[in-house]
Amino acid sequence: MDTLTFSVNNVFSLLQQMSVFLVIAYLFTKSPVFKTFSIGDLRPKQMLILYVVFSTFSIMGTYFGLPIQDAIANTRAIGAVLAGIIGGPILGGVVGMTAGIHRFTLGGFTAFSCGVSTTVEGLIGGLFHLYLVRNNRQAQLLSPVVAFIATFIAEMLQMVIILLMAKPFEEALALVRVIAIPMIVANSFGSAIFVSIIRDQKSMYDKLGVIFSNKAMKIADETLSILSAGFNRDSAAKLAKILYKETGVGAVSITDREHVLAFEGLGNDHHKPGIPLSSIETKQAIKEDRVIYVDGIDRQWRCTLSEVCPLGSVLAVPLRFEGEVIGSINLFEPKDKLFLVINKTLGEGVTNLISNQLLQARYIEQKSLLTKAELKLVQAQINPHFLFNALNTVIAILRKDADRARDLLLNLSTFFRKNLKRKGNTATLEDELNHVNSYLLIEKARFEDRLNLEMDIDPDLLYVEVPVFTLQPLIENAIKHGVSNMVEPGLVKLSAKRDSDVILITIEDNAGCYVENESQGLGMSIVEKRIKSICGDQYGLQVSCIPDEQTLVTIKLPVQRNK
């Protein structure tokens, strides 16, 4: 009964002393270093930090132990076992060896056996790590149950090692009878508590990360279309409303370099859009191109516009565009409310995101202007060349057949009218074919029997969307660089079919005059660029040629039906 009472007292004593470095462990999980850890995927630098941390805990466990019969009842095993569970057998073994060597230097008849057993305990934790990882159960690396079982087994094995290695055996046996229960219970529960602390903190950071990501993604989704119109008072007002709603701060203001563009929230009775910048922090953030934060605790934010302004803290973040500060985004909290860390991080992140969206909007705008310019270039290239040849054809026919010449002039008029009216980036395949037919009627009159045409179009594809001016420049190339150079009759074949989720349009002639890497005019090059710009890099043109026999141009497009 006395031995049992002694053991129970020792359990409580060890737990009481262990609580000191559990507090230290809790403080460690609050540090910035801990936030960078990804359990189960540790880098060398992180392994080194964990080695220092867990070795320190193990050594502290020895110092906090209870001297009993020239030995020490301790909580040293916690650091070694957890190092093994979290970092694997190498980390566990090295931490255990470090703590074991330290214990050996303190002397006593169990010095050597305790040094060996502490190393073994780290390896046992490592074996648990390997088992969980190889069975795809990494989530259980931070399980209190796993930590309890691993430490329980490790402490049982330590008692066996003491009995086998410590001399004299009688003293080792007497010691084990006294320390076995306190150490097994205290270390097992201590490991479970330690892991619970780590798991709870990781869980909290993960939840905050999810909240942050969801808010950032929602803000990004809602603001992209707004910023496509540029950064002005109207877009700033819409942006401020979104930020105010999603962040839940006291107020949001968006400024350019000199004026407030938009303001939402508390204090909007005197913080008005259009007024000059008055906040010292906002001016400083813009001038120095850095984030200015006044937390409202160590330092109060003071409004220069009203003595009764309810706002007391601010985060002022410079807004950058193309390497220059163009304004700022400011988040405010009232005097009676703390400025949450997540809102501080979110404010900085969202401002960077908006800067990137402004760049993307500018890129899309420039890309659109380039596409329109290229389209106009195609039109400008086609019109003079085609008009010159068509008029010559009409003049030649006019002498023989005035009615036919009149029909050709009507076709020519229709072609150019459609050419000038075509707007937007896409049209139906049917519209493209009608445009091509208007062109071919005139070219057929020009070449007479030297030009033969064949079409094989899948009717199901007539209402599929394709980039405008895709077919006509390529048909013109086939005639201009192919058929027109032939003495014998020329043949141009146009076909369109569906292959799974793509459309394959082919333009074939029997001239075989295409030479790879040799310019065939701007038309083909611009068609290729526009298809990739509108549809994606996986689409475009492919050209094959058998000299004096065949040139085959294949157009690959996605299936996009007219809505």
Secondary structure per residue as TSV (DSSP state, phi and psi in degrees):
chain	resnum	aa	ss	phi	psi
A	1	M	-	360.0	-40.5
A	2	D	H	-63.6	-39.6
A	3	T	H	-65.2	-40.7
A	4	L	H	-64.8	-43.0
A	5	T	H	-62.7	-40.1
A	6	F	H	-63.2	-41.6
A	7	S	H	-65.5	-43.3
A	8	V	H	-62.1	-43.2
A	9	N	H	-61.8	-39.2
A	10	N	H	-67.2	-35.2
A	11	V	H	-59.8	-49.7
A	12	F	H	-64.8	-36.2
A	13	S	H	-65.2	-43.4
A	14	L	H	-66.0	-41.6
A	15	L	H	-63.7	-38.0
A	16	Q	H	-65.5	-44.4
A	17	Q	H	-71.4	-32.6
A	18	M	H	-66.1	-28.4
A	19	S	H	-60.8	-25.4
A	20	V	H	-63.3	-49.7
A	21	F	H	-85.1	-9.6
A	22	L	H	-68.3	-34.9
A	23	V	H	-63.6	-41.4
A	24	I	H	-63.2	-39.6
A	25	A	H	-61.9	-40.5
A	26	Y	H	-62.8	-42.5
A	27	L	H	-64.2	-35.5
A	28	F	H	-63.0	-40.1
A	29	T	H	-68.1	-15.3
A	30	K	T	-89.1	-8.4
A	31	S	S	-78.4	155.8
A	32	P	H	-60.6	-29.9
A	33	V	H	-61.8	-42.7
A	34	F	H	-61.9	-33.5
A	35	K	H	-64.8	-22.1
A	36	T	T	-85.2	-7.3
A	37	F	-	-79.9	139.1
A	38	S	-	-122.6	98.6
A	39	I	T	-58.1	130.2
A	40	G	T	96.7	-11.2
A	41	D	S	-143.4	65.3
A	42	L	-	-90.6	140.7
A	43	R	-	-94.2	164.8
A	44	P	H	-53.7	-43.3
A	45	K	H	-62.7	-40.6
A	46	Q	H	-67.8	-37.7
A	47	M	H	-61.8	-39.6
A	48	L	H	-64.5	-41.5
A	49	I	H	-63.3	-44.0
A	50	L	H	-65.0	-34.7
A	51	Y	H	-60.3	-46.5
A	52	V	H	-63.1	-45.5
A	53	V	H	-64.0	-52.6
A	54	F	H	-71.6	-32.2
A	55	S	H	-64.6	-40.3
A	56	T	H	-62.5	-43.5
A	57	F	H	-61.8	-42.0
A	58	S	H	-64.8	-43.5
A	59	I	H	-66.6	-39.7
A	60	M	H	-61.6	-37.0
A	61	G	H	-60.0	-34.3
A	62	T	H	-69.3	-46.2
A	63	Y	H	-66.3	-31.6
A	64	F	T	-83.7	0.5
A	65	G	S	-72.3	174.2
A	66	L	E	-107.0	122.1
A	67	P	E	-65.9	122.9
A	68	I	E	-139.8	119.2
A	69	Q	T	49.2	54.6
A	70	D	T	62.4	23.1
A	71	A	E	-137.4	-176.8
A	72	I	E	-133.9	117.2
A	73	A	E	-80.3	121.9
A	74	N	-	-143.9	176.4
A	75	T	-	-116.8	30.8
A	76	R	T	-62.8	-29.9
A	77	A	H	-65.1	-26.0
A	78	I	H	-58.4	-49.6
A	79	G	H	-62.0	-43.0
A	80	A	H	-68.3	-46.8
A	81	V	H	-65.3	-45.5
A	82	L	H	-67.4	-33.1
A	83	A	H	-61.0	-40.1
A	84	G	H	-68.6	-43.6
A	85	I	H	-63.7	-43.8
A	86	I	H	-81.0	-41.2
A	87	G	H	-107.0	-8.9
A	88	G	-	101.4	175.7
A	89	P	H	-63.5	-32.6
A	90	I	H	-67.0	-50.5
A	91	L	H	-62.8	-44.1
A	92	G	H	-61.7	-43.1
A	93	G	H	-65.2	-42.1
A	94	V	H	-68.2	-43.2
A	95	V	H	-62.4	-44.8
A	96	G	H	-61.7	-40.3
A	97	M	H	-66.5	-40.6
A	98	T	H	-61.6	-49.0
A	99	A	H	-66.6	-33.7
A	100	G	H	-67.9	-41.6
A	101	I	H	-64.0	-40.8
A	102	H	H	-60.2	-43.0
A	103	R	H	-64.4	-38.0
A	104	F	H	-62.2	-36.8
A	105	T	H	-68.2	-17.8
A	106	L	T	-81.1	-12.7
A	107	G	-	79.3	-173.1
A	108	G	S	106.4	159.7
A	109	F	T	-72.3	-12.5
A	110	T	T	-105.2	12.7
A	111	A	H	-59.3	-48.1
A	112	F	H	-69.9	-45.4
A	113	S	H	-64.2	-37.1
A	114	C	H	-70.2	-35.6
A	115	G	H	-62.5	-44.1
A	116	V	H	-67.0	-45.6
A	117	S	H	-65.4	-33.9
A	118	T	H	-66.8	-38.9
A	119	T	H	-62.8	-43.7
A	120	V	H	-62.0	-38.2
A	121	E	H	-62.7	-39.6
A	122	G	H	-62.8	-38.7
A	123	L	H	-68.3	-34.9
A	124	I	H	-63.4	-43.5
A	125	G	H	-58.6	-38.8
A	126	G	H	-65.0	-35.6
A	127	L	H	-65.5	-39.4
A	128	F	H	-61.3	-41.0
A	129	H	H	-59.0	-49.7
A	130	L	H	-60.6	-42.2
A	131	Y	H	-61.9	-46.0
A	132	L	H	-67.9	-41.6
A	133	V	H	-66.9	-44.9
A	134	R	H	-67.8	-20.8
A	135	N	T	-103.0	17.5
A	136	N	T	54.6	43.8
A	137	R	-	-122.9	43.1
A	138	Q	G	-59.0	-28.0
A	139	A	G	-61.6	-25.3
A	140	Q	G	-84.0	1.0
A	141	L	G	-63.5	-23.9
A	142	L	G	-111.0	34.0
A	143	S	-	-90.5	123.9
A	144	P	H	-57.9	-33.8
A	145	V	H	-65.1	-45.1
A	146	V	H	-61.5	-44.0
A	147	A	H	-61.6	-41.9
A	148	F	H	-63.0	-48.4
A	149	I	H	-64.8	-45.1
A	150	A	H	-61.5	-43.3
A	151	T	H	-70.4	-37.6
A	152	F	H	-58.7	-48.0
A	153	I	H	-64.2	-42.9
A	154	A	H	-61.8	-41.4
A	155	E	H	-70.6	-36.2
A	156	M	H	-61.7	-42.3
A	157	L	H	-67.6	-33.5
A	158	Q	H	-62.1	-41.4
A	159	M	H	-61.9	-38.6
A	160	V	H	-65.4	-42.6
A	161	I	H	-63.9	-39.8
A	162	I	H	-61.5	-42.9
A	163	L	H	-65.7	-34.8
A	164	L	H	-79.9	-31.9
A	165	M	H	-109.2	-28.5
A	166	A	S	-77.6	138.4
A	167	K	S	-126.8	140.8
A	168	P	S	-75.9	154.1
A	169	F	H	-61.9	-38.0
A	170	E	H	-60.7	-42.1
A	171	E	H	-69.6	-36.6
A	172	A	H	-63.4	-43.2
A	173	L	H	-63.9	-43.5
A	174	A	H	-62.6	-38.1
A	175	L	H	-66.8	-44.6
A	176	V	H	-61.0	-38.9
A	177	R	H	-60.4	-31.0
A	178	V	H	-85.7	-42.3
A	179	I	H	-97.3	-14.0
A	180	A	H	-57.1	-56.8
A	181	I	H	-63.0	-49.4
A	182	P	H	-58.0	-43.7
A	183	M	H	-72.9	-40.4
A	184	I	H	-63.6	-46.5
A	185	V	H	-68.0	-49.3
A	186	A	H	-64.6	-45.2
A	187	N	H	-68.6	-39.1
A	188	S	H	-65.7	-48.5
A	189	F	H	-68.6	-35.9
A	190	G	H	-61.3	-42.5
A	191	S	H	-63.1	-42.3
A	192	A	H	-62.0	-42.4
A	193	I	H	-66.3	-43.9
A	194	F	H	-57.8	-47.6
A	195	V	H	-65.9	-35.8
A	196	S	H	-60.6	-40.4
A	197	I	H	-61.8	-48.1
A	198	I	H	-63.3	-45.6
A	199	R	H	-62.4	-44.4
A	200	D	H	-63.5	-40.4
A	201	Q	H	-67.5	-42.1
A	202	K	H	-62.6	-40.7
A	203	S	H	-62.2	-41.1
A	204	M	H	-64.6	-44.7
A	205	Y	H	-64.2	-38.2
A	206	D	H	-64.4	-42.2
A	207	K	H	-64.3	-42.8
A	208	L	H	-62.7	-37.8
A	209	G	H	-63.9	-40.0
A	210	V	H	-65.1	-44.7
A	211	I	H	-59.7	-46.7
A	212	F	H	-60.2	-46.5
A	213	S	H	-64.4	-42.7
A	214	N	H	-62.7	-43.7
A	215	K	H	-64.6	-44.5
A	216	A	H	-63.1	-41.8
A	217	M	H	-66.6	-39.1
A	218	K	H	-65.8	-43.7
A	219	I	H	-62.8	-43.1
A	220	A	H	-61.2	-42.3
A	221	D	H	-65.2	-39.8
A	222	E	H	-79.6	-24.4
A	223	T	H	-95.0	-17.8
A	224	L	H	-60.7	-46.5
A	225	S	H	-67.2	-31.6
A	226	I	H	-66.7	-45.3
A	227	L	H	-75.0	-12.1
A	228	S	T	-63.5	-21.1
A	229	A	T	-87.1	0.0
A	230	G	-	100.9	177.8
A	231	F	S	-102.9	103.4
A	232	N	S	-145.8	-175.2
A	233	R	H	-63.7	-38.6
A	234	D	H	-67.2	-48.4
A	235	S	H	-67.1	-34.1
A	236	A	H	-65.2	-39.1
A	237	A	H	-63.5	-43.8
A	238	K	H	-65.7	-40.4
A	239	L	H	-64.4	-41.9
A	240	A	H	-62.5	-38.6
A	241	K	H	-63.7	-41.0
A	242	I	H	-65.9	-46.6
A	243	L	H	-63.6	-40.2
A	244	Y	H	-63.2	-42.0
A	245	K	H	-69.2	-45.1
A	246	E	H	-80.0	-32.6
A	247	T	H	-86.4	-28.3
A	248	G	-	72.0	17.7
A	249	V	-	-75.8	174.4
A	250	G	S	-68.1	-36.2
A	251	A	E	-162.8	157.6
A	252	V	E	-134.8	133.7
A	253	S	E	-129.6	146.7
A	254	I	E	-126.0	131.4
A	255	T	E	-128.9	161.3
A	256	D	E	-95.8	-157.6
A	257	R	S	-75.5	-15.0
A	258	E	S	-130.4	-25.3
A	259	H	B	-132.6	159.3
A	260	V	E	-80.3	121.5
A	261	L	E	-88.5	-35.0
A	262	A	E	-154.7	149.7
A	263	F	E	-146.8	133.0
A	264	E	E	-133.7	134.0
A	265	G	E	115.9	-158.5
A	266	L	T	-61.0	140.7
A	267	G	T	85.8	10.8
A	268	N	T	-73.0	-2.6
A	269	D	T	-76.1	-22.6
A	270	H	T	-125.5	-16.9
A	271	H	S	-89.8	93.8
A	272	K	-	-107.4	139.6
A	273	P	T	-58.8	138.9
A	274	G	T	100.2	-17.2
A	275	I	S	-78.0	154.2
A	276	P	B	-64.0	155.8
A	277	L	-	-61.7	133.0
A	278	S	-	-121.3	-23.7
A	279	S	-	-71.3	124.4
A	280	I	H	-61.6	-40.5
A	281	E	H	-65.5	-39.7
A	282	T	H	-65.1	-45.0
A	283	K	H	-60.7	-41.0
A	284	Q	H	-66.2	-42.0
A	285	A	H	-61.1	-41.2
A	286	I	H	-71.2	-45.0
A	287	K	H	-66.1	-44.2
A	288	E	H	-93.8	-4.3
A	289	D	T	53.6	53.0
A	290	R	S	-151.7	159.7
A	291	V	-	-74.9	131.8
A	292	I	E	-115.1	127.2
A	293	Y	E	-128.6	123.6
A	294	V	E	-117.6	110.9
A	295	D	-	-78.7	-12.4
A	296	G	S	83.8	-2.8
A	297	I	S	-108.6	-66.8
A	298	D	S	-69.7	-28.3
A	299	R	S	-148.6	130.6
A	300	Q	-	-90.3	139.2
A	301	W	-	-81.0	133.0
A	302	R	-	-116.4	125.1
A	303	C	-	-77.7	132.0
A	304	T	S	-91.8	-1.7
A	305	L	S	-98.3	-29.2
A	306	S	-	-150.1	135.9
A	307	E	T	-74.0	-19.5
A	308	V	T	-104.5	18.6
A	309	C	-	-61.4	130.2
A	310	P	-	-77.2	-8.2
A	311	L	E	-84.8	141.0
A	312	G	E	-133.9	-6.5
A	313	S	E	-143.7	155.2
A	314	V	E	-150.9	147.0
A	315	L	E	-120.3	112.4
A	316	A	E	-107.5	117.2
A	317	V	E	-119.5	123.7
A	318	P	E	-65.8	139.9
A	319	L	E	-102.4	120.7
A	320	R	E	-108.2	147.7
A	321	F	E	-147.8	119.6
A	322	E	T	54.5	43.1
A	323	G	T	83.9	-1.1
A	324	E	E	-121.7	147.5
A	325	V	E	-79.6	120.6
A	326	I	E	-108.0	-5.3
A	327	G	E	168.3	-153.8
A	328	S	E	-154.9	157.7
A	329	I	E	-117.8	129.4
A	330	N	E	-124.1	126.8
A	331	L	E	-108.0	131.9
A	332	F	E	-119.3	149.4
A	333	E	E	-124.0	150.7
A	334	P	E	-69.2	166.4
A	335	K	T	-63.6	-27.2
A	336	D	T	-97.4	16.8
A	337	K	S	-135.1	138.1
A	338	L	-	-72.6	146.7
A	339	F	-	-85.2	107.7
A	340	L	-	-65.0	143.6
A	341	V	H	-61.2	-38.1
A	342	I	H	-64.7	-34.6
A	343	N	H	-71.7	-33.5
A	344	K	H	-64.3	-47.5
A	345	T	H	-65.1	-41.7
A	346	L	H	-64.0	-41.8
A	347	G	H	-60.4	-43.8
A	348	E	H	-66.6	-43.4
A	349	G	H	-65.8	-43.1
A	350	V	H	-65.6	-37.3
A	351	T	H	-63.5	-42.1
A	352	N	H	-63.2	-39.4
A	353	L	H	-62.9	-43.8
A	354	I	H	-64.9	-37.9
A	355	S	H	-59.4	-42.4
A	356	N	H	-67.1	-36.3
A	357	Q	H	-68.2	-34.9
A	358	L	H	-62.2	-41.2
A	359	L	H	-64.0	-42.0
A	360	Q	H	-64.3	-41.8
A	361	A	H	-60.9	-41.6
A	362	R	H	-64.3	-40.9
A	363	Y	H	-62.5	-44.1
A	364	I	H	-63.3	-40.4
A	365	E	H	-63.0	-46.3
A	366	Q	H	-65.2	-37.2
A	367	K	H	-65.0	-41.6
A	368	S	H	-63.6	-44.1
A	369	L	H	-63.0	-38.4
A	370	L	H	-65.4	-42.4
A	371	T	H	-61.8	-43.2
A	372	K	H	-64.1	-40.1
A	373	A	H	-63.9	-40.8
A	374	E	H	-65.6	-38.7
A	375	L	H	-62.4	-43.9
A	376	K	H	-63.3	-34.2
A	377	L	H	-66.0	-39.1
A	378	V	H	-62.1	-45.8
A	379	Q	H	-60.9	-44.6
A	380	A	H	-65.9	-34.3
A	381	Q	H	-71.6	-40.7
A	382	I	H	-69.2	-47.2
A	383	N	H	-58.6	-56.2
A	384	P	H	-61.8	-45.9
A	385	H	H	-61.9	-49.7
A	386	F	H	-67.6	-41.8
A	387	L	H	-60.8	-43.0
A	388	F	H	-59.7	-49.0
A	389	N	H	-66.9	-39.3
A	390	A	H	-65.3	-43.2
A	391	L	H	-64.8	-38.2
A	392	N	H	-62.1	-38.9
A	393	T	H	-64.9	-44.8
A	394	V	H	-60.6	-43.0
A	395	I	H	-60.1	-42.7
A	396	A	H	-66.2	-39.8
A	397	I	H	-75.9	-29.5
A	398	L	H	-57.2	-34.5
A	399	R	T	-68.4	-28.8
A	400	K	T	-101.3	-39.3
A	401	D	-	-146.0	93.5
A	402	A	H	-64.4	-37.8
A	403	D	H	-63.8	-41.8
A	404	R	H	-67.1	-37.8
A	405	A	H	-62.3	-39.5
A	406	R	H	-63.8	-42.0
A	407	D	H	-62.3	-38.3
A	408	L	H	-66.7	-38.5
A	409	L	H	-65.0	-37.1
A	410	L	H	-64.7	-42.8
A	411	N	H	-62.2	-40.5
A	412	L	H	-64.4	-41.8
A	413	S	H	-62.7	-44.2
A	414	T	H	-61.6	-42.2
A	415	F	H	-60.9	-48.4
A	416	F	H	-71.3	-33.2
A	417	R	H	-63.9	-45.2
A	418	K	H	-64.4	-37.6
A	419	N	H	-60.0	-43.7
A	420	L	H	-76.5	-28.9
A	421	K	H	-83.8	-13.9
A	422	R	-	-69.4	122.1
A	423	K	-	-130.1	166.4
A	424	G	S	83.2	174.5
A	425	N	S	-92.7	-21.7
A	426	T	E	-131.6	160.6
A	427	A	E	-149.4	166.6
A	428	T	E	-73.0	156.7
A	429	L	H	-60.7	-33.3
A	430	E	H	-61.9	-43.0
A	431	D	H	-62.2	-41.9
A	432	E	H	-62.5	-40.8
A	433	L	H	-67.7	-38.6
A	434	N	H	-61.9	-39.9
A	435	H	H	-65.0	-40.0
A	436	V	H	-66.3	-40.7
A	437	N	H	-62.5	-40.0
A	438	S	H	-60.4	-39.7
A	439	Y	H	-68.1	-43.7
A	440	L	H	-70.0	-30.3
A	441	L	H	-59.8	-38.2
A	442	I	H	-75.9	-41.9
A	443	E	H	-66.8	-33.2
A	444	K	H	-64.5	-38.2
A	445	A	H	-66.8	-32.7
A	446	R	H	-71.8	-43.4
A	447	F	H	-96.6	-11.7
A	448	E	G	55.5	-128.2
A	449	D	G	-75.8	-6.2
A	450	R	G	-77.8	-9.4
A	451	L	E	-125.2	116.6
A	452	N	E	-113.9	142.1
A	453	L	E	-124.2	138.4
A	454	E	E	-134.3	137.0
A	455	M	E	-129.1	137.6
A	456	D	E	-137.3	90.7
A	457	I	E	-112.8	127.5
A	458	D	-	-67.4	117.8
A	459	P	G	-58.4	-27.4
A	460	D	G	-68.2	-13.0
A	461	L	G	-99.0	0.0
A	462	L	T	-62.3	-28.9
A	463	Y	T	-104.0	15.3
A	464	V	B	-80.0	141.3
A	465	E	E	-80.2	132.8
A	466	V	E	-134.1	156.3
A	467	P	E	-60.7	137.6
A	468	V	T	-66.0	155.0
A	469	F	T	56.9	39.5
A	470	T	S	-90.8	-43.5
A	471	L	H	-85.7	-45.1
A	472	Q	H	-58.2	-45.5
A	473	P	H	-62.1	-32.7
A	474	L	H	-77.1	-37.0
A	475	I	H	-62.5	-41.6
A	476	E	H	-62.5	-40.1
A	477	N	H	-60.4	-43.8
A	478	A	H	-61.4	-36.6
A	479	I	H	-79.5	-47.6
A	480	K	H	-66.9	-44.9
A	481	H	T	-97.7	-5.6
A	482	G	T	-119.5	-79.2
A	483	V	G	-58.5	-39.3
A	484	S	G	-64.1	-19.2
A	485	N	G	-94.1	1.1
A	486	M	-	-96.4	147.6
A	487	V	S	-87.5	-43.5
A	488	E	S	-80.5	167.7
A	489	P	-	-57.2	139.2
A	490	G	E	-101.9	153.3
A	491	L	E	-129.8	128.5
A	492	V	E	-118.9	123.6
A	493	K	E	-112.4	133.2
A	494	L	E	-122.8	123.3
A	495	S	E	-134.9	153.7
A	496	A	E	-143.4	126.6
A	497	K	E	-144.6	163.2
A	498	R	E	-102.5	136.1
A	499	D	E	-127.9	97.3
A	500	S	T	61.6	-117.7
A	501	D	T	-102.4	20.4
A	502	V	E	-129.2	157.3
A	503	I	E	-105.9	133.7
A	504	L	E	-114.4	113.9
A	505	I	E	-110.8	126.1
A	506	T	E	-117.8	141.6
A	507	I	E	-124.5	114.6
A	508	E	E	-122.1	137.1
A	509	D	E	-128.9	161.7
A	510	N	S	-99.9	19.3
A	511	A	-	-88.0	-40.7
A	512	G	-	64.4	42.1
A	513	C	-	-101.7	0.9
A	514	Y	-	-74.9	132.1
A	515	V	-	-115.6	122.0
A	516	E	T	-61.0	141.5
A	517	N	T	70.2	6.2
A	518	E	S	-105.9	135.8
A	519	S	-	-61.4	132.7
A	520	Q	-	-113.5	26.9
A	521	G	-	97.7	167.9
A	522	L	H	-70.3	-27.4
A	523	G	H	-52.9	-55.1
A	524	M	H	-64.1	-41.3
A	525	S	H	-62.5	-43.4
A	526	I	H	-71.5	-38.0
A	527	V	H	-58.4	-44.4
A	528	E	H	-59.6	-47.5
A	529	K	H	-63.7	-41.6
A	530	R	H	-68.9	-37.6
A	531	I	H	-62.0	-46.4
A	532	K	H	-66.1	-37.3
A	533	S	H	-65.9	-41.9
A	534	I	H	-84.7	-41.3
A	535	C	H	-102.2	-26.1
A	536	G	-	124.0	160.5
A	537	D	T	-68.3	-19.3
A	538	Q	T	-77.7	-6.2
A	539	Y	-	-110.9	165.9
A	540	G	E	148.2	-151.6
A	541	L	E	-110.8	149.1
A	542	Q	E	-136.2	129.9
A	543	V	E	-119.8	132.3
A	544	S	E	-130.3	148.9
A	545	C	E	-144.6	133.3
A	546	I	E	-110.6	109.1
A	547	P	T	-50.1	133.8
A	548	D	T	62.1	15.4
A	549	E	T	-134.8	-47.9
A	550	Q	E	-160.0	138.2
A	551	T	E	-121.5	127.7
A	552	L	E	-124.7	117.4
A	553	V	E	-106.6	121.8
A	554	T	E	-110.2	126.0
A	555	I	E	-103.8	123.5
A	556	K	E	-107.4	120.5
A	557	L	E	-133.0	153.8
A	558	P	E	-77.2	158.1
A	559	V	-	-85.4	108.5
A	560	Q	-	-132.6	106.9
A	561	R	B	-79.8	148.1
A	562	N	-	-65.6	128.8
A	563	K	-	-90.2	360.0
